[in-house]
């Protein structure tokens, strides 16, 4: 049995760490994109939202838990912040958008990903980056996975 976690200091360390829970030893480190933040397990894969830290990232890394290697990357909206799994097995991603606080501001999206194809199959703009100055975007889903909730 092993545990996987992302480094909490996302501004300086872009790795996912694997820990053996039998002996509490670090067994592997896997390089991610900039600012790995949220993780979601779907079958034998770990989806990691690379939220950028102080950088600009728009990717989700897909780690195979059998090999502990990144096997694919999905391009999503700027700064993916949260993810949930619905009752049909689809992944919902909340991207907060990017701003440099002076002349750049990109849209925030909710996007639906089919994990069988790793493709975005639906998206909707839910604001702009500066809408999230004081509150990080958060997703939740009801118990049977049919209603999505989000904070804006």
Secondary structure, DSSP 8 states (H G I E B T S, - for coil): -EEEEE-S-TTT--EEEEEETTTTEEEEEEE-STTEEEEEEETTEEEEEE--TTS---EEEEEETTTTEEEEEEE-SSSEEEEEE-TTS-EEEEE---B-SSS-B-EEEEEEEETTTTEEEEEEEEEEGGGGSSS--EEEE-TTS--EEEE-
